[in-house]
Amino acid sequence: MDPRPLIISERLKEVKRVLAVVSGKGGVGKTLVASTMALALAERRMPVGLLDLDVTNPSCHVVLGVEPSKETPPEDMGVLPVSVHGLKFMSLAFYTRGEALPLRGAGVDDVFKELLAITRWGMLEALILDTPPGFGDVILDIANYIPGVGFIAVTTPSRLSVESLRRLAKTHLGGRVVGVIVNMAWKGYIPEDLGKTGFKLLTIIPYYPDLEACLGNPGMLLKTEFAKKIDEALNLLLK
Amino acid sequence: MHEWALAEAIVEAVCGYLSKRGVNRVASLKVAVGELQSVDEGILRFAVEELFKGRGVEVSSLVFEKEPAVFRCNSCGRTWRLEDLGIPEDAREAIHFIPEVFHVFARCPHCGSQDLEIIQGRGVYIGSLEL
């Protein structure tokens, strides 16, 4: 018998809201959306956590400017997330020294359960999850083990990406979606097919070519138009 | 003290099982302790016993069984033991917290692949429970 699943809900019992940033396709900006969302909530003085669940290839630490080989989550009856920029942050990168972790599905499932079973978040208004692209092990585990989770779906205006949202809507996970963020939109273009998903539109974020310069500098990131758009989405979500 | 978190998971799982059956007594509980995770068995035992006491659960026989770690390379099919993989000593702490992290540091000694599968001896699980 695996003892970890039951303890996961215990670890999250003081977390009021869990929001997972998901997408069908890679490269749509999930990590930047998830990290900026957590930073923006911290800026509002809300107790917030950020958990990077892109277990084979985590990168939220790059956005936050955290050097994983120089930080270790403290041990206290489990492990405590690292406090950075006003938020609580946990990532597998702290244990992999920032290197890639080549894993098959069963290993991904084990990492998910282990991280959730040993991390003590304490009281949080919100826990933001960054996830790998697609609807694989991590997304299924989130849905199974965190019953109250809400999915924030990120897409670009490309039909390739929007088509995957339409597919998501038809799965058993579709009902978890609390809203969509259209990222890297050109000239405000919204694909017609987005309406077919039935998902609530949270914000449309234009493509900002200069955003790359803000990676690793949360202070600068929070002053961008991108961060203002994320704030718009948060206002709708927290209504 | 990460062992306390694992102990809590064990006790929570056992208590969940017991409450469904309306009992608070266990005749025999065997906990498998995988070699890869390098859990301190003394701390784990102490934590499990204390937590059961706190929950009012009586366990007549509590046994911790060490399980040697065995790995199979998905590339060449060969099987290996932990000491064969040449994992650096300073990586052991990270593996202690998240056993799958060994994939970063281990290579198949024959073909060099990182596509290694844990056959047994990963971490802590409940081997058997008798009421």
Boltz contact constraints between the chains, C-beta under 6 A:
constraints:
  - contact:
      token1: [A, 1]
      token2: [B, 126]
      max_distance: 6.0
  - contact:
      token1: [A, 2]
      token2: [B, 125]
      max_distance: 6.0
  - contact:
      token1: [A, 3]
      token2: [B, 9]
      max_distance: 6.0
  - contact:
      token1: [A, 3]
      token2: [B, 10]
      max_distance: 6.0
  - contact:
      token1: [A, 3]
      token2: [B, 13]
      max_distance: 6.0
  - contact:
      token1: [A, 3]
      token2: [B, 126]
      max_distance: 6.0
  - contact:
      token1: [A, 4]
      token2: [B, 9]
      max_distance: 6.0
  - contact:
      token1: [A, 6]
      token2: [B, 12]
      max_distance: 6.0
  - contact:
      token1: [A, 6]
      token2: [B, 13]
      max_distance: 6.0
  - contact:
      token1: [A, 6]
      token2: [B, 16]
      max_distance: 6.0
  - contact:
      token1: [A, 7]
      token2: [B, 8]
      max_distance: 6.0
  - contact:
      token1: [A, 7]
      token2: [B, 9]
      max_distance: 6.0
  - contact:
      token1: [A, 7]
      token2: [B, 12]
      max_distance: 6.0
  - contact:
      token1: [A, 75]
      token2: [B, 1]
      max_distance: 6.0
  - contact:
      token1: [A, 75]
      token2: [B, 2]
      max_distance: 6.0
  - contact:
      token1: [A, 77]
      token2: [B, 1]
      max_distance: 6.0
  - contact:
      token1: [A, 77]
      token2: [B, 4]
      max_distance: 6.0
  - contact:
      token1: [A, 78]
      token2: [B, 5]
      max_distance: 6.0
  - contact:
      token1: [A, 95]
      token2: [B, 94]
      max_distance: 6.0
  - contact:
      token1: [A, 95]
      token2: [B, 97]
      max_distance: 6.0
  - contact:
      token1: [A, 95]
      token2: [B, 98]
      max_distance: 6.0
  - contact:
      token1: [A, 95]
      token2: [B, 101]
      max_distance: 6.0
  - contact:
      token1: [A, 96]
      token2: [B, 101]
      max_distance: 6.0
  - contact:
      token1: [A, 96]
      token2: [B, 104]
      max_distance: 6.0
  - contact:
      token1: [A, 99]
      token2: [B, 104]
      max_distance: 6.0
  - contact:
      token1: [A, 101]
      token2: [B, 103]
      max_distance: 6.0
  - contact:
      token1: [A, 101]
      token2: [B, 104]
      max_distance: 6.0
  - contact:
      token1: [A, 102]
      token2: [B, 103]
      max_distance: 6.0
  - contact:
      token1: [A, 102]
      token2: [B, 114]
      max_distance: 6.0
  - contact:
      token1: [A, 107]
      token2: [B, 100]
      max_distance: 6.0
  - contact:
      token1: [A, 110]
      token2: [B, 100]
      max_distance: 6.0
  - contact:
      token1: [A, 111]
      token2: [B, 100]
      max_distance: 6.0
  - contact:
      token1: [A, 114]
      token2: [B, 98]
      max_distance: 6.0
  - contact:
      token1: [A, 117]
      token2: [B, 9]
      max_distance: 6.0
  - contact:
      token1: [A, 118]
      token2: [B, 5]
      max_distance: 6.0
